[in-house]
């Protein structure tokens, strides 16, 4: 009896093994067709990559032997390349499931750099599509060319610092002032400049890559800028994707108190992207419903000879509760506003600030997670 059962079990195991092998073999023979036509962008199209735009790549869908899912990769190579060692490979939209890819000019600019096309010059790239299913990959026989003009940009570093005789840290590289990285390719710093020279370095080392601003306000590599203007507090913004720069002076920073419809006081620049107003008396306004404690800040900024107001306040349009000593630091984060002399996006003072003397400090630097301020009761 036991022998008979054993034979049955062995036969069942062999059957299962054969079925599994057949299933495994079926995975190995999955077939997929190559992409037969590329639709867009049209062959030999020209792009000026300095524009803030993107390119849409689209092609005819492939077919698989079992009518299953096909994945796609868009592949780039230098002009004349055979895609055996492509410059760049990226899945299509939808994690590779779509027969379309939206690619930013910023990324195309990076690919052009991989092809050896220098900044501010024109060159050509080739692209095609790989279709795949399982381990089977088919390259389209269709190959299109893109002609591109690269802007005056550079790969963005992870960090950036300001150094030089004109800077707050002077020529000591160890004392270089850090920028805030505001996006993948952009940096910003609030700092005082005095007559002299300055440059931007990628790390606090004499061997670091160095950049500077030329006479046409473009970002350049390997040099320094001579600053001959008046001593002032500046906001410097750099965009490595296209080499553009902007410099603005911060002429005044004021605390706006809408209950009185007035600016209570100005804050003085204290170095390292900070402003302070020390030992200031604050008194709330008595209303029928209670004492009003709302406030926000106005920066007066001059750029290219034009002076304008920039407002900073709370991320919340209306803060229903006044903060306490236990309120999260994020309550005091300062965000740019479109509104001006009104109650929108105002902060609220803590209750103990009423009729007290306080220090007000603003921090726009790399030492804080977000631009912020603090109120200290004396």
Backbone torsions as a table, in degrees:
resi	resn	phi	psi	omega
1	UNK	NA	-50.3	178.7
2	UNK	-59.9	-38.7	-179.4
3	UNK	-63.4	-40.2	180.0
4	UNK	-65.0	-44.3	179.4
5	UNK	-62.6	-40.3	179.4
6	UNK	-61.5	-42.0	179.3
7	UNK	-63.7	-39.1	179.1
8	UNK	-63.4	-43.9	-179.0
9	UNK	-64.5	-41.4	178.8
10	UNK	-62.7	-42.7	179.7
11	UNK	-62.8	-40.4	179.7
12	UNK	-64.7	-42.0	179.7
13	UNK	-63.1	-41.3	178.8
14	UNK	-63.8	-38.8	178.9
15	UNK	-63.3	-45.9	179.0
16	UNK	-61.7	-41.5	179.5
17	UNK	-62.1	-42.0	179.0
18	UNK	-64.1	-41.6	178.8
19	UNK	-63.0	-43.2	-180.0
20	UNK	-62.3	-43.3	180.0
21	UNK	-61.9	-41.1	179.4
22	UNK	-63.1	-40.1	178.6
23	UNK	-65.2	-43.5	179.6
24	UNK	-62.2	-42.4	-179.7
25	UNK	-62.4	-33.9	-179.0
26	UNK	-66.4	-29.9	177.9
27	UNK	-67.4	-33.5	-175.6
28	UNK	-74.7	-19.8	-175.4
29	UNK	-104.6	12.8	177.7
30	UNK	-61.5	126.7	-177.3
31	UNK	-111.8	150.1	177.8
32	UNK	-141.5	143.9	-179.8
33	UNK	-87.2	157.5	175.4
34	UNK	-76.9	160.0	173.8
35	UNK	-70.4	122.3	-173.3
36	UNK	-90.0	-18.6	-177.4
37	UNK	-148.6	135.8	171.3
38	UNK	-99.2	133.1	-174.6
39	UNK	-99.5	-50.2	-176.1
40	UNK	-150.8	153.4	-3.2
41	UNK	-69.4	157.0	-176.8
42	UNK	-62.1	153.8	-177.7
43	UNK	-60.4	138.3	178.4
44	UNK	66.4	23.1	176.6
45	UNK	-66.5	154.3	178.9
46	UNK	-113.7	133.5	176.2
47	UNK	-126.2	131.6	166.5
48	UNK	-90.8	107.8	-172.1
49	UNK	-75.6	-0.9	175.9
50	UNK	-75.2	-14.1	179.2
51	UNK	-76.3	152.3	176.1
52	UNK	-87.2	84.7	-174.5
53	UNK	-150.5	-166.3	179.2
54	UNK	-151.5	165.4	178.2
55	UNK	-115.7	138.8	178.9
56	UNK	-105.3	119.6	177.8
57	UNK	-101.3	131.0	-178.5
58	UNK	-144.1	146.9	-176.0
59	UNK	-150.4	166.4	178.3
60	UNK	-69.5	138.7	-179.0
61	UNK	-68.0	147.1	175.8
62	UNK	-87.1	170.8	177.2
63	UNK	-122.3	147.6	176.0
64	UNK	-115.5	155.7	-175.6
65	UNK	-61.2	-32.9	-177.9
66	UNK	-102.8	13.2	-178.9
67	UNK	61.1	23.8	-180.0
68	UNK	-88.0	-167.7	-175.9
69	UNK	-73.3	139.4	174.7
70	UNK	-116.6	139.1	177.2
71	UNK	-106.2	152.1	-177.2
72	UNK	-129.6	143.2	170.1
73	UNK	-125.1	136.7	173.0
74	UNK	-95.5	130.8	-170.3
75	UNK	-120.8	133.7	-179.8
76	UNK	-117.9	144.9	176.3
77	UNK	-145.6	164.6	176.8
78	UNK	-70.8	164.1	-179.7
79	UNK	-58.6	127.9	-179.2
80	UNK	89.2	-4.8	-179.9
81	UNK	-73.0	159.1	-178.8
82	UNK	-109.4	8.6	176.7
83	UNK	68.7	10.9	176.0
84	UNK	-71.7	-30.6	173.7
85	UNK	-132.8	74.9	-172.7
86	UNK	-65.3	155.6	177.0
87	UNK	-70.5	-39.1	-172.1
88	UNK	-156.3	136.6	177.4
89	UNK	-129.9	131.6	179.5
90	UNK	-141.8	141.5	176.7
91	UNK	-65.2	153.6	175.6
92	UNK	-70.0	177.3	177.9
93	UNK	-59.3	158.2	-178.9
94	UNK	68.3	34.3	179.0
95	UNK	59.0	34.7	174.9
96	UNK	98.5	-4.0	-176.3
97	UNK	-86.3	-23.8	-176.1
98	UNK	-87.9	150.8	173.9
99	UNK	-94.1	43.2	179.7
100	UNK	-151.6	148.7	176.8
101	UNK	-141.6	126.9	173.3
102	UNK	-101.1	116.1	-174.3
103	UNK	-122.0	126.5	-178.2
104	UNK	-69.0	153.5	175.4
105	UNK	-63.6	-29.2	177.2
106	UNK	-60.2	-44.7	179.3
107	UNK	-70.4	-39.0	176.6
108	UNK	-60.9	-36.5	177.4
109	UNK	-63.3	-39.5	177.5
110	UNK	-63.9	-41.3	179.6
111	UNK	-65.2	-39.9	177.6
112	UNK	-61.5	-37.3	176.2
113	UNK	-63.9	-38.9	177.0
114	UNK	-61.4	-30.0	-179.2
115	UNK	-82.3	0.2	178.6
116	UNK	84.8	12.0	176.8
117	UNK	-79.2	118.7	-174.9
118	UNK	-74.2	156.8	176.3
119	UNK	-58.7	141.8	178.5
120	UNK	65.0	25.7	173.3
121	UNK	-129.3	171.7	-178.7
122	UNK	-112.8	142.6	178.1
123	UNK	-157.6	-178.7	-175.5
124	UNK	-123.2	147.1	174.0
125	UNK	-123.9	152.8	172.6
126	UNK	-113.3	148.8	175.6
127	UNK	-142.1	152.1	173.8
128	UNK	-151.8	-171.3	-176.3
129	UNK	-131.8	136.4	169.5
130	UNK	-99.5	130.0	171.0
131	UNK	-107.6	144.2	-175.5
132	UNK	-148.3	153.0	172.3
133	UNK	-148.5	118.5	-174.3
134	UNK	62.9	-127.0	179.9
135	UNK	-93.9	0.3	-178.9
136	UNK	-90.2	123.8	179.9
137	UNK	-126.6	131.3	178.9
138	UNK	-122.0	131.0	175.6
139	UNK	-94.6	134.8	177.6
140	UNK	-64.9	142.5	175.6
141	UNK	-79.5	-11.3	176.6
142	UNK	-82.7	129.6	178.3
143	UNK	-131.1	125.0	179.2
144	UNK	-109.5	156.7	-179.5
145	UNK	-115.7	141.6	174.8
146	UNK	-121.2	130.5	172.8
147	UNK	-100.1	129.6	-175.3
148	UNK	-128.5	147.3	170.3
149	UNK	-112.1	120.2	-175.8
150	UNK	-85.6	141.3	174.9
151	UNK	-78.3	177.2	-179.3
152	UNK	-84.8	65.5	-178.3
153	UNK	-118.8	174.8	-178.8
154	UNK	-142.2	157.2	170.6
155	UNK	-58.8	132.4	-176.9
156	UNK	-75.2	133.7	176.5
157	UNK	-76.4	168.3	176.4
158	UNK	-74.8	-33.9	-179.6
159	UNK	-135.3	161.3	178.2
160	UNK	-151.3	143.0	-177.3
161	UNK	-134.8	152.2	176.6
162	UNK	-104.6	129.3	179.7
163	UNK	-144.2	164.3	179.0
164	UNK	127.9	166.6	-176.1
165	UNK	-60.0	-29.0	-178.5
166	UNK	-79.6	-11.6	-174.0
167	UNK	-91.7	167.3	179.6
168	UNK	-64.5	-32.1	-179.1
169	UNK	-86.6	-5.2	-179.2
170	UNK	68.5	-158.0	-175.6
171	UNK	-86.1	-2.3	177.2
172	UNK	-74.6	110.2	-176.9
173	UNK	-59.7	-33.6	-179.8
174	UNK	-63.8	-23.1	-179.2
175	UNK	-100.1	14.3	-179.1
176	UNK	-59.2	142.6	-176.6
177	UNK	-86.6	128.8	-178.3
178	UNK	-79.0	140.7	170.6
179	UNK	-80.5	161.9	168.1
180	UNK	-97.2	128.0	176.5
181	UNK	-83.9	109.0	-173.0
182	UNK	-89.7	-17.8	176.7
183	UNK	-161.7	-174.5	-175.2
184	UNK	-58.4	-33.8	-174.9
185	UNK	-123.1	5.8	-173.0
186	UNK	-121.4	146.8	179.9
187	UNK	-133.6	156.6	-178.8
188	UNK	-149.2	144.2	175.7
189	UNK	-145.9	141.0	170.8
190	UNK	-106.6	121.8	-173.4
191	UNK	-161.4	161.9	176.1
192	UNK	-93.8	137.4	173.7
193	UNK	-116.6	141.1	173.9
194	UNK	-122.5	160.7	-178.9
195	UNK	-53.2	134.3	-177.5
196	UNK	150.8	-161.2	180.0
197	UNK	-114.3	156.4	177.2
198	UNK	-152.4	163.2	177.1
199	UNK	-154.0	169.8	179.6
200	UNK	-112.6	130.4	-177.8
201	UNK	-123.0	150.1	-174.1
202	UNK	-84.5	-11.5	172.8
203	UNK	-162.8	165.1	-177.3
204	UNK	-81.3	73.1	-177.9
205	UNK	-154.0	146.2	177.6
206	UNK	-65.7	-21.1	-179.3
207	UNK	-91.2	4.4	-176.9
208	UNK	-69.6	153.8	171.0
209	UNK	-63.3	141.0	-177.5
210	UNK	-123.4	143.4	178.4
211	UNK	-131.4	161.2	178.5
212	UNK	-151.7	171.6	177.8
213	UNK	-105.1	125.0	-177.9
214	UNK	-85.8	-175.2	-175.9
215	UNK	-66.1	-18.3	179.0
216	UNK	-101.4	16.9	178.2
217	UNK	63.8	27.2	175.7
218	UNK	-100.8	146.7	178.0
219	UNK	-77.9	127.8	179.9
220	UNK	-127.9	162.9	-179.2
221	UNK	-106.0	149.2	173.2
222	UNK	64.8	70.2	177.1
223	UNK	177.2	-170.7	177.8
224	UNK	-144.6	159.7	-178.8
225	UNK	-101.6	135.8	174.1
226	UNK	-95.8	120.7	-178.9
227	UNK	-104.7	119.5	-178.9
228	UNK	-118.5	10.7	-179.5
229	UNK	-79.1	-175.6	179.5
230	UNK	-77.1	148.7	175.9
231	UNK	-59.6	128.9	-177.7
232	UNK	-163.6	167.9	174.6
233	UNK	-90.3	127.7	-176.0
234	UNK	-119.8	151.9	164.8
235	UNK	-110.4	120.0	-179.6
236	UNK	-109.7	125.4	177.7
237	UNK	-119.9	132.4	-178.1
238	UNK	-125.7	136.0	175.7
239	UNK	-120.6	107.5	-177.3
240	UNK	-72.8	-18.7	-177.5
241	UNK	-68.8	-32.4	-179.5
242	UNK	-131.0	4.8	176.2
243	UNK	73.1	16.0	179.4
244	UNK	-85.7	151.7	178.9
245	UNK	-139.0	152.2	172.9
246	UNK	-138.4	141.1	177.0
247	UNK	-128.9	129.7	179.3
248	UNK	-131.3	145.8	173.8
249	UNK	-91.7	140.7	175.2
250	UNK	-97.5	100.5	-170.9
251	UNK	-81.1	-34.0	-176.7
252	UNK	-159.8	144.8	173.7
253	UNK	-126.7	125.8	-174.4
254	UNK	-130.9	152.2	174.4
255	UNK	-97.7	118.6	179.6
256	UNK	-94.7	128.1	-178.1
257	UNK	-117.5	89.7	-174.3
258	UNK	-59.9	-28.7	177.2
259	UNK	-56.1	-33.9	177.0
260	UNK	-98.2	-5.4	-176.0
261	UNK	60.2	40.9	-172.9
262	UNK	-149.4	159.7	171.9
263	UNK	-91.4	121.1	-176.1
264	UNK	-72.3	-39.1	-179.0
265	UNK	-171.9	165.8	174.0
266	UNK	-98.0	157.4	176.3
267	UNK	-108.6	140.2	-179.0
268	UNK	-92.2	144.1	176.5
269	UNK	-70.2	133.1	-175.4
270	UNK	-118.2	9.2	179.7
271	UNK	94.6	155.2	176.9
272	UNK	54.1	43.4	175.7
273	UNK	65.3	32.0	179.9
274	UNK	-127.1	151.3	174.8
275	UNK	-128.8	152.9	-178.2
276	UNK	-144.0	148.3	169.4
277	UNK	-131.4	113.0	-169.8
278	UNK	-102.7	141.6	173.2
279	UNK	54.4	51.3	179.0
280	UNK	-100.8	135.8	179.2
281	UNK	-86.4	131.6	179.8
282	UNK	-117.8	130.6	174.5
283	UNK	-132.9	124.1	-179.8
284	UNK	-69.3	165.6	177.7
285	UNK	-99.7	131.3	178.8
286	UNK	-77.5	123.1	174.3
287	UNK	-117.1	170.9	-179.1
288	UNK	-63.2	-28.1	-177.1
289	UNK	-95.5	-5.8	-179.1
290	UNK	147.7	-162.1	-177.2
291	UNK	-104.2	125.8	-173.7
292	UNK	-88.0	129.0	-172.3
293	UNK	-126.5	22.4	-171.6
294	UNK	-85.6	146.9	-178.5
295	UNK	-160.0	162.6	170.1
296	UNK	-157.2	-172.1	-170.7
297	UNK	-127.0	146.9	174.2
298	UNK	-121.1	129.7	172.9
299	UNK	-103.9	130.5	171.7
300	UNK	-98.0	119.8	-169.3
301	UNK	-126.2	138.6	175.5
302	UNK	-117.9	126.9	179.0
303	UNK	-134.1	127.7	179.5
304	UNK	52.2	39.0	177.5
305	UNK	81.3	-3.3	-179.8
306	UNK	-106.3	126.4	-179.4
307	UNK	-98.1	135.2	-179.5
308	UNK	-145.1	164.7	177.8
309	UNK	-95.5	139.4	171.4
310	UNK	-126.3	125.2	-175.8
311	UNK	-104.1	142.2	177.6
312	UNK	-131.3	135.0	-179.4
313	UNK	-156.4	-156.3	-175.7
314	UNK	-78.3	150.7	175.0
315	UNK	-66.0	-22.7	179.8
316	UNK	-91.8	136.7	177.4
317	UNK	-63.9	-39.0	-178.6
318	UNK	-141.0	118.7	175.1
319	UNK	-93.6	107.8	-174.3
320	UNK	-72.7	-27.2	-177.5
321	UNK	-115.8	140.5	173.6
322	UNK	-73.1	147.8	-179.7
323	UNK	-73.3	164.0	173.1
324	UNK	-126.3	-179.3	177.3
325	UNK	-64.1	-19.3	-180.0
326	UNK	-93.7	-1.6	-179.4
327	UNK	-65.4	141.5	-178.7
328	UNK	-60.9	148.0	179.6
329	UNK	-57.9	-28.9	-176.5
330	UNK	-63.5	-19.9	176.9
331	UNK	-57.6	-32.3	-173.4
332	UNK	-93.5	1.6	178.1
333	UNK	-61.5	138.3	-176.3
334	UNK	-107.5	123.7	-179.8
335	UNK	-117.7	149.5	178.3
336	UNK	-66.6	142.4	-176.5
337	UNK	-121.2	156.0	172.0
338	UNK	-93.6	-17.4	-177.8
339	UNK	-89.9	158.7	-176.7
340	UNK	-116.9	-116.2	-173.7
341	UNK	-78.0	74.3	177.1
342	UNK	-149.1	-169.9	-176.8
343	UNK	-93.9	-5.6	-176.7
344	UNK	-65.1	137.7	175.4
345	UNK	58.8	31.6	176.9
346	UNK	-83.3	150.8	169.8
347	UNK	-83.9	173.5	170.9
348	UNK	-127.7	137.5	173.6
349	UNK	-70.8	151.6	168.8
350	UNK	-63.7	152.6	-174.9
351	UNK	-60.7	-32.9	-177.5
352	UNK	-73.4	-6.3	176.6
353	UNK	-74.6	-26.2	-176.8
354	UNK	-58.3	123.8	178.8
355	UNK	63.7	27.1	179.2
356	UNK	-119.6	163.7	173.2
357	UNK	-94.7	137.0	-174.5
358	UNK	-137.6	161.0	166.1
359	UNK	-104.9	133.0	177.1
360	UNK	-114.4	124.8	-179.0
361	UNK	-126.3	134.5	175.8
362	UNK	-112.9	137.5	-177.8
363	UNK	-124.9	107.8	174.5
364	UNK	-118.9	74.2	-178.5
365	UNK	-151.9	-177.1	-176.3
366	UNK	-82.3	-0.9	-179.4
367	UNK	-80.4	-14.1	-177.7
368	UNK	-117.2	151.8	-178.6
369	UNK	-67.1	-30.9	176.3
370	UNK	-144.3	154.7	175.8
371	UNK	-58.1	133.9	-169.6
372	UNK	-154.2	-176.7	175.9
373	UNK	-152.0	168.1	177.2
374	UNK	-143.0	150.0	178.2
375	UNK	-118.3	121.5	-179.3
376	UNK	-114.8	120.2	177.1
377	UNK	-79.1	130.3	-177.8
378	UNK	-86.6	NA	NA
